[in-house]
Amino acid sequence: MCMAVTFMLTTAVVQANPCSSGGECPSGDEPQNLVWLLQTKLQMNVPQEGEQVVRREVDSHGEEPLLDEINAHKLEQRAQVQLQTGHAHSMIRTSHVEANAIARKVEGNCNSAVLSDTETTSDFPVDAVYTWIKEPSKEQFDGILKACPHLQGGWQRFRNLRTFRFSFHLLEKHLPWVRKVFIVTPGEVPDWLNTSDPKVEMVNQQDIWPQGRLRADQPIHNSQSVEAHLHRIPGLSKHFIYLNDDMFVGRPLEKSFFFTDTGKPVIHSDPFHHEELWCQRTEPGSLDMNCNTHTYFSLTIPMIEDMQGRYPAAFDRISAAHCRGDLPADKGPTWLYGWYGIESGQIEVQSKAKMAWLRTKTSSRMAKKSMAWYREQLADPPDIGCINDDFAVNDESEYLNAANALASFMAKFIEAADKKLT
Protein backbone atom coordinates (compact mmCIF):
# COMPACT_ATOMS: atom_id res chain seq x y z
CA MET A 1 0.00 0.00 0.00
CA CYS A 2 1.27 3.42 -0.82
CA MET A 3 0.15 6.47 1.04
CA ALA A 4 1.02 9.89 -0.32
CA VAL A 5 0.05 13.31 0.85
CA THR A 6 -0.39 15.54 -2.17
CA PHE A 7 -1.42 19.07 -2.84
CA MET A 8 -4.51 17.97 -4.69
CA LEU A 9 -5.82 15.70 -1.93
CA THR A 10 -7.08 16.49 1.51
CA THR A 11 -6.35 13.05 2.92
CA ALA A 12 -3.66 10.43 2.57
CA VAL A 13 -4.08 8.52 -0.70
CA VAL A 14 -3.81 4.74 -0.75
CA GLN A 15 -1.56 3.32 -3.47
CA ALA A 16 -0.19 6.67 -4.49
CA ASN A 17 3.42 7.41 -5.50
CA PRO A 18 7.19 8.06 -4.52
CA CYS A 19 8.84 7.92 -1.09
CA SER A 20 12.02 9.06 0.99
CA SER A 21 13.46 9.59 4.62
CA GLY A 22 13.66 11.23 8.03
CA GLY A 23 14.74 10.59 11.77
CA GLU A 24 16.04 11.10 15.32
CA CYS A 25 17.21 9.57 18.52
CA PRO A 26 15.05 9.10 21.60
CA SER A 27 15.44 11.54 24.37
CA GLY A 28 17.68 10.61 27.24
CA ASP A 29 21.30 10.70 28.11
CA GLU A 30 22.48 8.01 25.69
CA PRO A 31 21.08 6.03 22.72
CA GLN A 32 19.39 2.81 23.81
CA ASN A 33 21.48 0.61 21.52
CA LEU A 34 25.05 0.80 20.32
CA VAL A 35 24.88 1.38 16.58
CA TRP A 36 27.54 0.17 14.20
CA LEU A 37 27.82 3.24 12.01
CA LEU A 38 26.84 6.09 14.23
CA GLN A 39 28.34 6.15 17.68
CA THR A 40 27.32 9.63 18.64
CA LYS A 41 24.10 10.61 20.33
CA LEU A 42 21.53 12.00 17.90
CA GLN A 43 20.65 15.50 18.98
CA MET A 44 17.12 15.33 17.59
CA ASN A 45 14.83 15.40 20.61
CA VAL A 46 11.34 16.78 20.58
CA PRO A 47 11.59 20.58 20.85
CA GLN A 48 10.46 21.92 24.18
CA GLU A 49 7.91 24.67 24.39
CA GLY A 50 9.37 27.88 23.10
CA GLU A 51 12.23 26.11 21.33
CA GLN A 52 12.82 26.36 17.61
CA VAL A 53 14.96 24.48 15.15
CA VAL A 54 18.05 26.54 14.50
CA ARG A 55 18.26 27.30 10.82
CA ARG A 56 21.71 27.27 9.32
CA GLU A 57 22.58 30.05 6.94
CA VAL A 58 20.81 29.36 3.79
CA ASP A 59 20.98 24.74 2.10
CA SER A 60 19.90 -6.40 -28.86
CA HIS A 61 18.85 -12.23 -33.04
CA GLY A 62 22.04 -13.58 -33.13
CA GLU A 63 23.81 -16.29 -31.28
CA GLU A 64 26.71 -14.22 -30.13
CA PRO A 65 26.90 -13.28 -26.45
CA LEU A 66 25.99 -9.73 -25.52
CA LEU A 67 29.29 -9.22 -23.80
CA ASP A 68 32.14 -9.72 -26.25
CA GLU A 69 35.78 -10.55 -25.65
CA ILE A 70 36.63 -6.91 -25.11
CA ASN A 71 34.01 -6.36 -22.45
CA ALA A 72 35.01 -9.57 -20.73
CA HIS A 73 38.61 -8.41 -20.73
CA LYS A 74 37.51 -5.17 -19.13
CA LEU A 75 35.81 -7.13 -16.38
CA GLU A 76 39.02 -9.01 -15.72
CA GLN A 77 40.95 -5.75 -15.59
CA ARG A 78 38.54 -4.25 -13.13
CA ALA A 79 38.78 -7.31 -10.90
CA GLN A 80 42.56 -7.11 -10.97
CA VAL A 81 42.51 -3.45 -10.03
CA GLN A 82 40.15 -4.10 -7.14
CA LEU A 83 42.29 -6.96 -5.89
CA GLN A 84 45.36 -4.75 -6.03
CA THR A 85 43.66 -1.91 -4.20
CA GLY A 86 42.00 -4.05 -1.56
CA HIS A 87 38.50 -3.42 -2.92
CA ALA A 88 37.79 -6.93 -4.23
CA HIS A 89 34.70 -8.73 -2.93
CA SER A 90 33.36 -12.28 -3.04
CA MET A 91 30.75 -11.64 -5.74
CA ILE A 92 33.10 -10.03 -8.27
CA ARG A 93 33.07 -11.33 -11.85
CA THR A 94 36.65 -12.21 -12.70
CA SER A 95 36.61 -14.55 -15.72
CA HIS A 96 35.64 -14.50 -19.39
CA VAL A 97 33.59 -17.67 -18.90
CA GLU A 98 31.59 -16.12 -16.09
CA ALA A 99 31.06 -12.90 -18.01
CA ASN A 100 29.56 -14.75 -20.97
CA ALA A 101 27.40 -16.83 -18.61
CA ILE A 102 25.97 -13.75 -16.98
CA ALA A 103 25.07 -11.67 -20.04
CA ARG A 104 23.47 -13.08 -23.18
CA LYS A 105 21.82 -11.45 -26.19
CA VAL A 106 18.05 -11.35 -25.99
CA GLU A 107 16.31 -13.52 -28.63
CA GLY A 108 12.96 -13.56 -30.42
CA ASN A 109 10.25 -11.58 -28.64
CA CYS A 110 12.58 -10.18 -25.98
CA ASN A 111 11.01 -12.27 -23.23
CA SER A 112 14.18 -14.18 -22.37
CA ALA A 113 16.02 -13.11 -19.27
CA VAL A 114 19.23 -11.32 -20.06
CA LEU A 115 21.19 -12.15 -16.94
CA SER A 116 21.59 -15.46 -15.18
CA ASP A 117 21.43 -15.75 -11.40
CA THR A 118 22.88 -19.26 -11.29
CA GLU A 119 26.14 -17.95 -9.84
CA THR A 120 24.42 -16.37 -6.85
CA THR A 121 23.76 -18.10 -3.55
CA SER A 122 21.45 -16.88 -0.80
CA ASP A 123 24.28 -15.64 1.41
CA PHE A 124 25.38 -12.87 -0.97
CA PRO A 125 26.37 -9.60 0.69
CA VAL A 126 24.33 -6.44 0.24
CA ASP A 127 25.57 -2.87 0.62
CA ALA A 128 23.66 0.37 0.91
CA VAL A 129 24.47 3.56 -1.00
CA TYR A 130 23.43 7.11 -0.27
CA THR A 131 24.05 10.31 -2.20
CA TRP A 132 24.28 13.45 -0.09
CA ILE A 133 25.39 17.06 -0.21
CA LYS A 134 26.01 19.49 2.59
CA GLU A 135 23.71 22.46 2.90
CA PRO A 136 25.41 25.27 0.98
CA SER A 137 25.94 28.74 2.30
CA LYS A 138 24.01 31.57 0.69
CA GLU A 139 27.06 32.48 -1.38
CA GLN A 140 27.53 28.88 -2.49
CA PHE A 141 23.85 28.57 -3.42
CA ASP A 142 24.08 31.77 -5.43
CA GLY A 143 26.93 30.11 -7.33
CA ILE A 144 24.75 27.07 -7.98
CA LEU A 145 21.98 29.30 -9.31
CA LYS A 146 24.46 31.06 -11.57
CA ALA A 147 25.55 27.70 -13.03
CA CYS A 148 21.94 26.41 -13.07
CA PRO A 149 19.61 29.37 -13.70
CA HIS A 150 16.67 27.01 -14.30
CA LEU A 151 17.33 24.84 -11.27
CA GLN A 152 14.35 22.63 -10.45
CA GLY A 153 13.24 22.38 -6.84
CA GLY A 154 15.14 25.42 -5.66
CA TRP A 155 16.52 25.88 -2.19
CA GLN A 156 14.38 23.07 -0.74
CA ARG A 157 16.53 20.49 -2.53
CA PHE A 158 19.69 21.74 -0.89
CA ARG A 159 18.87 22.76 2.67
CA ASN A 160 19.34 20.44 5.61
CA LEU A 161 16.29 19.24 7.52
CA ARG A 162 18.30 16.46 9.21
CA THR A 163 16.41 13.75 7.32
CA PHE A 164 19.68 12.04 6.37
CA ARG A 165 20.64 11.59 10.00
CA PHE A 166 17.18 10.19 10.66
CA SER A 167 17.43 7.86 7.64
CA PHE A 168 20.90 6.67 8.58
CA HIS A 169 19.90 5.84 12.13
CA LEU A 170 16.88 3.83 10.98
CA LEU A 171 18.91 2.00 8.36
CA GLU A 172 21.34 0.71 10.93
CA LYS A 173 18.52 -0.15 13.31
CA HIS A 174 16.25 -1.89 10.82
CA LEU A 175 18.72 -3.39 8.31
CA PRO A 176 21.55 -4.72 10.52
CA TRP A 177 22.42 -7.32 7.86
CA VAL A 178 23.69 -4.64 5.46
CA ARG A 179 27.41 -5.24 4.98
CA LYS A 180 28.57 -1.70 4.38
CA VAL A 181 27.20 1.78 3.76
CA PHE A 182 28.76 4.02 1.09
CA ILE A 183 27.98 7.73 1.14
CA VAL A 184 28.71 9.54 -2.11
CA THR A 185 29.28 13.28 -1.77
CA PRO A 186 31.20 16.12 -3.49
CA GLY A 187 33.93 15.58 -0.88
CA GLU A 188 31.88 16.61 2.14
CA VAL A 189 31.29 14.62 5.32
CA PRO A 190 28.31 14.87 7.69
CA ASP A 191 29.60 16.31 10.95
CA TRP A 192 27.67 13.76 13.04
CA LEU A 193 29.01 10.66 11.25
CA ASN A 194 31.53 8.28 12.81
CA THR A 195 33.79 7.85 9.78
CA SER A 196 36.23 5.63 11.70
CA ASP A 197 33.76 2.75 11.66
CA PRO A 198 34.79 0.14 9.04
CA LYS A 199 31.18 -0.31 7.95
CA VAL A 200 30.88 3.20 6.60
CA GLU A 201 32.86 4.68 3.73
CA MET A 202 32.80 8.15 2.28
CA VAL A 203 33.16 8.31 -1.52
CA ASN A 204 34.05 11.45 -3.44
CA GLN A 205 31.78 11.54 -6.49
CA GLN A 206 34.67 12.63 -8.72
CA ASP A 207 36.44 9.36 -7.91
CA ILE A 208 33.69 7.26 -9.51
CA TRP A 209 33.50 9.39 -12.66
CA PRO A 210 35.22 8.18 -15.86
CA GLN A 211 38.18 10.53 -15.84
CA GLY A 212 37.94 11.09 -19.58
CA ARG A 213 34.67 12.94 -19.16
CA LEU A 214 34.82 14.39 -15.68
CA ARG A 215 35.87 17.85 -16.79
CA ALA A 216 33.14 18.08 -19.44
CA ASP A 217 30.44 16.88 -17.04
CA GLN A 218 31.20 19.48 -14.41
CA PRO A 219 29.73 21.34 -12.65
CA ILE A 220 27.69 18.59 -11.01
CA HIS A 221 24.55 19.90 -9.36
CA ASN A 222 22.30 16.96 -10.24
CA SER A 223 22.02 13.66 -8.37
CA GLN A 224 20.88 11.91 -11.59
CA SER A 225 24.33 12.30 -13.11
CA VAL A 226 25.94 10.95 -9.95
CA GLU A 227 23.55 7.99 -9.88
CA ALA A 228 24.75 6.96 -13.35
CA HIS A 229 28.16 6.12 -11.85
CA LEU A 230 27.35 4.50 -8.50
CA HIS A 231 28.23 1.02 -9.80
CA ARG A 232 31.82 2.23 -10.10
CA ILE A 233 32.26 2.66 -6.35
CA PRO A 234 35.42 0.70 -5.43
CA GLY A 235 34.61 -2.28 -3.24
CA LEU A 236 30.83 -2.04 -3.73
CA SER A 237 29.10 -5.43 -3.49
CA LYS A 238 27.40 -6.81 -6.60
CA HIS A 239 24.05 -6.34 -4.88
CA PHE A 240 23.23 -3.00 -3.32
CA ILE A 241 20.35 -0.82 -2.17
CA TYR A 242 20.28 2.81 -3.21
CA LEU A 243 18.46 5.44 -1.18
CA ASN A 244 18.16 9.19 -1.30
CA ASP A 245 18.97 11.03 1.88
CA ASP A 246 15.29 11.78 2.55
CA MET A 247 14.18 8.12 2.43
CA PHE A 248 13.88 5.96 5.54
CA VAL A 249 13.31 2.30 6.48
CA GLY A 250 10.30 2.44 8.76
CA ARG A 251 10.44 -1.04 10.28
CA PRO A 252 12.79 -4.08 10.45
CA LEU A 253 12.97 -5.69 6.99
CA GLU A 254 14.66 -8.89 5.87
CA LYS A 255 17.02 -9.09 2.91
CA SER A 256 14.22 -10.93 1.06
CA PHE A 257 12.29 -7.65 0.92
CA PHE A 258 14.95 -6.28 -1.40
CA PHE A 259 16.34 -9.38 -3.19
CA THR A 260 15.18 -12.93 -4.00
CA ASP A 261 17.23 -15.89 -2.77
CA THR A 262 18.91 -16.01 -6.18
CA GLY A 263 19.94 -12.36 -5.91
CA LYS A 264 17.33 -10.80 -8.17
CA PRO A 265 16.34 -7.27 -7.11
CA VAL A 266 12.75 -6.80 -5.98
CA ILE A 267 10.31 -3.98 -6.71
CA HIS A 268 7.06 -3.85 -4.75
CA SER A 269 4.39 -2.57 -7.13
CA ASP A 270 1.37 -3.31 -9.29
CA PRO A 271 1.79 -5.99 -12.00
CA PHE A 272 3.98 -4.65 -14.80
CA HIS A 273 2.73 -4.57 -18.40
CA HIS A 274 5.60 -5.75 -20.59
CA GLU A 275 6.48 -4.45 -24.03
CA GLU A 276 6.72 -7.46 -26.38
CA LEU A 277 9.56 -5.94 -28.40
CA TRP A 278 11.14 -3.84 -25.70
CA CYS A 279 14.65 -4.89 -26.70
CA GLN A 280 14.24 -3.30 -30.14
CA ARG A 281 13.93 0.15 -28.66
CA THR A 282 16.68 2.58 -29.53
CA GLU A 283 15.98 4.59 -26.39
CA PRO A 284 15.24 3.07 -22.99
CA GLY A 285 11.87 3.26 -21.32
CA SER A 286 11.31 4.16 -17.71
CA LEU A 287 9.02 3.32 -14.84
CA ASP A 288 6.12 5.58 -14.03
CA MET A 289 6.90 7.82 -11.11
CA ASN A 290 4.70 6.93 -8.19
CA CYS A 291 4.92 6.01 -4.56
CA ASN A 292 6.07 2.48 -5.39
CA THR A 293 8.90 3.69 -7.61
CA HIS A 294 9.98 6.91 -5.91
CA THR A 295 11.61 4.94 -3.17
CA TYR A 296 14.63 2.70 -2.56
CA PHE A 297 16.09 0.79 -5.52
CA SER A 298 17.59 -2.69 -5.25
CA LEU A 299 20.23 -2.99 -7.96
CA THR A 300 23.04 -5.19 -9.23
CA ILE A 301 26.24 -4.08 -10.89
CA PRO A 302 25.87 -6.58 -13.81
CA MET A 303 22.40 -5.25 -14.63
CA ILE A 304 23.62 -1.67 -14.64
CA GLU A 305 26.60 -2.50 -16.85
CA ASP A 306 24.33 -4.46 -19.20
CA MET A 307 21.86 -1.61 -19.58
CA GLN A 308 24.48 1.07 -20.00
CA GLY A 309 26.10 -1.11 -22.68
CA ARG A 310 22.78 -1.25 -24.57
CA TYR A 311 21.99 2.44 -24.29
CA PRO A 312 25.29 4.31 -24.05
CA ALA A 313 23.94 7.52 -25.59
CA ALA A 314 21.19 7.77 -22.98
CA PHE A 315 23.66 7.47 -20.15
CA ASP A 316 26.04 9.92 -21.79
CA ARG A 317 23.21 12.44 -21.63
CA ILE A 318 22.50 11.64 -18.00
CA SER A 319 26.13 11.95 -17.01
CA ALA A 320 26.34 15.32 -18.76
CA ALA A 321 23.16 16.70 -17.14
CA HIS A 322 24.79 19.33 -14.98
CA CYS A 323 21.75 20.65 -13.19
CA ARG A 324 18.66 19.34 -11.47
CA GLY A 325 15.85 19.74 -14.02
CA ASP A 326 18.02 19.23 -17.11
CA LEU A 327 16.28 15.85 -17.40
CA PRO A 328 12.76 14.83 -16.29
CA ALA A 329 12.80 13.17 -12.89
CA ASP A 330 11.57 9.84 -14.30
CA LYS A 331 14.41 9.79 -16.83
CA GLY A 332 17.01 9.39 -14.12
CA PRO A 333 19.03 6.16 -13.84
CA THR A 334 16.91 4.47 -11.19
CA TRP A 335 13.67 4.66 -13.20
CA LEU A 336 15.53 3.44 -16.30
CA TYR A 337 17.13 0.59 -14.37
CA GLY A 338 13.72 -0.40 -12.99
CA TRP A 339 12.16 -0.54 -16.46
CA TYR A 340 15.08 -2.42 -17.95
CA GLY A 341 15.37 -4.85 -15.07
CA ILE A 342 11.72 -5.83 -15.23
CA GLU A 343 11.61 -6.12 -19.02
CA SER A 344 14.82 -8.14 -19.15
CA GLY A 345 13.86 -10.44 -16.30
CA GLN A 346 16.53 -9.13 -13.97
CA ILE A 347 14.13 -7.55 -11.49
CA GLU A 348 11.18 -9.30 -9.87
CA VAL A 349 7.91 -7.50 -9.18
CA GLN A 350 6.27 -8.57 -5.94
CA SER A 351 3.09 -7.48 -4.19
CA LYS A 352 2.93 -3.98 -2.90
CA ALA A 353 4.59 -2.97 0.29
CA LYS A 354 3.54 -0.13 2.56
CA MET A 355 5.17 2.96 1.12
CA ALA A 356 4.63 6.45 2.46
CA TRP A 357 5.55 9.60 0.56
CA LEU A 358 5.05 13.04 2.03
CA ARG A 359 4.82 15.69 -0.64
CA THR A 360 2.74 18.70 -1.64
CA LYS A 361 2.78 21.20 -4.48
CA THR A 362 2.75 24.35 -2.39
CA SER A 363 4.05 25.06 1.09
CA SER A 364 0.74 26.54 2.19
CA ARG A 365 -0.79 23.05 2.23
CA MET A 366 2.30 21.33 3.62
CA ALA A 367 1.79 22.17 7.29
CA LYS A 368 -1.73 20.75 7.52
CA LYS A 369 -1.04 17.70 5.38
CA SER A 370 2.24 16.90 7.08
CA MET A 371 0.72 16.73 10.56
CA ALA A 372 -1.84 14.13 9.41
CA TRP A 373 0.94 12.22 7.64
CA TYR A 374 3.11 12.21 10.76
CA ARG A 375 0.28 10.78 12.86
CA GLU A 376 -0.36 8.02 10.31
CA GLN A 377 3.27 6.94 10.18
CA LEU A 378 3.62 6.92 13.95
CA ALA A 379 0.49 4.78 14.28
CA ASP A 380 1.45 2.35 11.50
CA PRO A 381 5.08 2.71 10.34
CA PRO A 382 5.69 2.19 6.63
CA ASP A 383 8.15 -0.26 5.16
CA ILE A 384 9.82 2.61 3.35
CA GLY A 385 9.05 6.29 3.73
CA CYS A 386 10.09 9.48 1.98
CA ILE A 387 9.91 13.08 3.16
CA ASN A 388 10.00 15.68 0.41
CA ASP A 389 11.06 19.13 1.47
CA ASP A 390 8.13 21.12 0.16
CA PHE A 391 8.17 23.47 3.11
CA ALA A 392 8.17 27.25 2.93
CA VAL A 393 11.10 29.15 1.49
CA ASN A 394 10.12 32.80 1.74
CA ASP A 395 8.21 32.72 5.02
CA GLU A 396 10.71 32.21 7.85
CA SER A 397 8.11 31.75 10.56
CA GLU A 398 6.17 29.19 8.54
CA TYR A 399 9.37 27.34 7.75
CA LEU A 400 10.47 27.20 11.38
CA ASN A 401 7.10 25.89 12.52
CA ALA A 402 7.25 23.17 9.85
CA ALA A 403 10.85 22.29 10.68
CA ASN A 404 9.99 21.98 14.37
CA ALA A 405 7.03 19.73 13.59
CA LEU A 406 9.23 17.53 11.38
CA ALA A 407 11.91 17.33 14.07
CA SER A 408 9.29 16.32 16.63
CA PHE A 409 7.97 13.59 14.32
CA MET A 410 11.45 12.21 13.65
CA ALA A 411 12.28 12.14 17.35
CA LYS A 412 9.05 10.34 18.23
CA PHE A 413 9.51 7.86 15.37
CA ILE A 414 13.05 7.04 16.47
CA GLU A 415 11.99 6.65 20.08
CA ALA A 416 9.17 4.27 19.13
CA ALA A 417 11.47 2.27 16.82
CA ASP A 418 14.10 1.93 19.56
CA LYS A 419 11.54 0.69 22.07
CA LYS A 420 10.29 -1.99 19.67
CA LEU A 421 13.84 -3.29 19.24
CA THR A 422 14.65 -3.48 22.96
N, C-alpha and C positions, 0 to 999 in steps of 0.2 A: 504494500500500500504506500502511496506517495502522498504526502500532505504538503501543500505549498500555500503560502500566504501571498496573494498577489494584489496588485492595485485595483484590479477589476472586481475582486470578490470581497465580500464582507465576512466570510468565514473561511476556515481552512478547507482546502479542496482535496478530496480523496483522489489518488492516482494522478496527481499533477505532474510537475517537472523537476529540474535540477536540484542539487544539494551541496553543502560545504561544512564549516567547523565552528568551534568556540570552546572556552573552558577556564577552570580555576580550582584552586586547592581549598579544602575545607578550612574553616577557621580553627584556631588553636595554635599551640606553640610550635608543633612540628607536624609534617605530613604523616598520615596514619601508616603508610607503607613505604619501604625503601624502594625507590624506582631506579631502573637500570640506566636510564639516560639522563634524567634530571635529578640531581641530588640537592637542589636548593629548594627552599620553601617557596611555594607560589604565593606571591603577594596579591591575591585576587579575592579577598574577603568581601562579604556583602557590605556596601557602604553604610556607615552609620548615619543617623539623621543629621542633616546639615553638611555631610561630606559630599564632595564631588570628585569625579574622575579628573585627574590632572591631565590636561591636554598638552601634548608636546607641540613645539612650534611647527606649525604646518608642515603631512604623510603621502598471350599468355598458348595438327594438334600436335604435335610432334611427339617423338619418343625420347627426345633428349631431356635430361634433367634441367630444371629451372636454374639451379646453380651450376655454373660451368667450372672448368678447371681453374680459371683465374679467381673466381670468387672463393672456391675452396681453398686456394693457396692463401688468399687474404685471411681466411679464418684461421689457418695454421699460423700465419704471422702474428695475428692478434693474440692467439693463445701463448705464443712464445714470448711476446712482449709482456703479457700479464704474468707469466711465470717468472720472468726476469725481474719484474718490478714488485713481486709479492702480491699481486692482485688476482692471481688465478683462483678459481673456485671449482668445486666438484662437478658442476653441471656444464662446464665449458666444452664447446665443440672443438676438438683438436685435430680431427683427421678428415681426409678427403672422402673416405667411405662414409663416415657419419654425416658429413655435409650433404652428400647426395641422397642419403636415406631420409634426411629431415625435410628437404625441399624438393618437390617434384612439380613438373609442369601440369597444369590443370588440363583435363581432356574433355571432349564432347560438350555436354551442356553445362559445364562449370560446376557440377555438383560434387565432384570429388574433393576430398580434403587435400589441402596443399601440404600441410605439415603432418608428420607422424609423431605420435607421442610414445612410441614403443620404447624409447630410450629412457623415459622418465619413470621413476618409482615414487611411491607415495611419501617418501621421507625427504623430498626435495626441499631445499631452503627457499625462503621467501624474504625479500627485503622490502622496505618501504622507502619511497622517495617523495620529498617535498620540494617545491620551488618557493622561494621567499625573497622579499626585498625589505630593507630597512625603511622606515618612514623617512622621506627626504625632508630636508629643511625647506623653508620657503624659497630660498635662493636656488636650491637644487631642483625644486619642482618647477620653478620658472624656467630653468634650463631644459627640463623635460618638455615643457609646453612649447618652447622655442623649436626644439627638434621635432616635436609632434603636435603641430598646431590644431590638428583635428582629433586629438586624443579622445578615445571613447571611455566613458566611465568617470573621467575627471579625478578629482582629489580623493574621492571615496575609494578608488582602487589602489591608493598608495598609503593612506594613513593607517596607523596602528591602533586597532581596537583590542589587541591582546588575544585575538582568536587563535593565533598560531600556538601560543603557549597553552591555551585550553585544549586545542587539538592534539598537541604533542603529549600532554599529560594523559589524555584519554587513550591515545594509541598505546602507550606503554602499559597502561592499566588493563585495557581490554584485548590487546593483541600481544601477549607476552611471548608468543612463539615466533614473532618476527625476528629474523637473524640480525639485521642491521638497518639503521636508518640513515639515509643520505639526504643532506639538505643542500640544494643547489641555489647559490646566491651570486651576486656580482662581486663577491669577495667580502661580504659583510657577515657578521656573526651575531646572533641574538645574545644580548647581554646576560640573559638568565640561563643560558645553556651550559651544561657541564661538558665541554668539548674534550676533556681528558678521558671520558668513558670510551672504551673500545667499540661499543655498539653504536656510536654515532660518529658520522664523518661529514665534515663540511667539504663542499665541492665548489670551486670557482667555475662559473658557467663558461668562461673563456677556455678552460682546460678541456672541455668536452666538445668544443667546436672544431671542425676540420680547419686546420690552420691556414689552408689555402684560400678560405673564404671568410675568415674571421673579420679582417679589416673591412671588406665590402659590406658585411652584414651589420656592422656597427653604425650608429648606436643601437643598443638592444633595450627597448622599453616595452617589450611584448612577451608575455610568458609563452605564447604559442611557438615562437621561434626557439625558445629554450627547450620546450617539450619535444621538439623534433630531434634533439640530440641526447636525450636522457639515457638511451641505450648504450651510449659511449662512456658512461661513468666507469672508471677503472674499478674492478673488483665487484661490480654489481652482479647479483645472482641472476640466473637465467629467468627466473620468475620474480616479478616484483609488483607492488601495489603503488600506484601514483595517486597522491592527494594534493589538492590545493591547500593553502594555509588557513582557509576558512571552513574546511570540512572536518567533521569529527566522527569518531566511532562511538555511538551512543550506548552500546552494551557489549559484553563479552561475546566475541564471534570466533568460531573455529576456522581453521585454514580452508575447510571445505566450503565456506561461504564465498571465498574468492577464487578457488581453484578446485577442479575435479581431482580424483586420486591419480589420474594419469597426467596431471599438470596442465590441463586446459583451463584457461581463464574463464570466469563465470560473470555473466551480466544478468542481473535480476530485472526482468521487464516483461512486457506483453510479448506474445508470439511474434516472431519476426517474419515478414513477408519477403521471401528471397526473389532476386532477379535471376531468371533462368540463364541469361547470358551475361552475367555480371563481369566475367573475366574478359569480355571483349571491349569493355569500356576503355576509352583512352584517358579519361579522368576518373579519379576515385569518387565514390559516393560517400555519404556520411550518415550517421545516425541522426534522427530527429532530436532536437534539444528538448528534454523534459526532465522531470524530477528523477526518473530512473536512469538517465544518461548524464545529467549534470551532477556527477558524484565521483566516487573513487573509480579508478580503472585498474583492473587486473590485466597485466601485460606480460609478454615474453619477448626476450631479445630476438629469437629467430623469427617471430612473426613480424616484428618491426622491420628487421633487415629485409625480409621477403617483400613486404609491402613497399618499402622505399625503393627496392630494386625494380619493382613493377612500375612505379609512378615517380621516377626521379624528378621530373619537372615540377610536379605538385609540391614536393618537399623542398625543392630549391626556392620556390616562391614563399613557402612558410618560413624557411630559414632567413630569407631576406626581408621579411615583414618587420620593419623596425619598430613600429608603434602599435599599441593596442588600438584596434579598429581598422587596421590596414586590411585585415581579412575578417569575414563574418565569424562570429563565435563558434558556429557549428562546422566551420572548415578548419578548425585546429586539429592537431595530430590525434588527440584522444578520440574525437568523434569519427575520424577517418579510420583509425585502428579498429574501433568498435564495429564499423560497417564491414571492413575487410575481414576481420576475424570471424564474424558470423557467416558471411558469404562463403568464405574459404574453408569453413569447418574448423577453425582454430580457436573459436570462442563458443562456449555453450550458453544458451539462454535458459535460465531457470525461472521458476515462479517468482513473482514480485516479492521484494522485501519491503520493510517499512522504511521509507525514505522521507526525510523532512527537509524542505527547502524554504527558508525565510527570504522573501524578496517582495519588493513593491516597485511601483513605477515613479512615485513621488514621495518625498520625505514626509509630507503632510499626513499621509496615511500610515506611515511606518510605525509611529508610536503606538497607535491603537491596535494595529494588526500584530505587532511584535509582542505585546503583552499577552494576547490570547495564544500566540504561538509558543511563548515561553511556558505558559501553564500546561499546554498540551504535551510538550516534550518532557516536562518534569513528571507529569502523571503517567505517561507511557513513552519511555525513551525510544527513539528510533534506532534502527540498525546503523544507519549513516545519516548524518545531518549536515546542513550547509547554511551558513549565515552570510547573506550578502550585505555588504555595507551600502544600504540605500538611505542612510540617515542624512540629516540636514548638513548642508555645507555653509550656507550663508547666515544661518541663525544660530549663534553661539549657544544661547540658552537652550534652545530645542535640542541641539546636538548633545550638550552636556547631560540633559535629562535622559536622552536615549542611551548615551554611553553608560550612565549609571545603572539604568535598567538592565542593559546587556551584561554589565559586570556582575550585577546581583544574580541574574539567571545563571551565568557561568559558574559562580561560586556555589550556588545551591545545587547545580547539576553535579559538580565535582564532589561535593559533600555526600550527596545521595549515592553516587557511584562508588565512592570509597567505603561507605557503610555496607553496601551490598557485597563487597569483596572481602570484608573482614569476618 
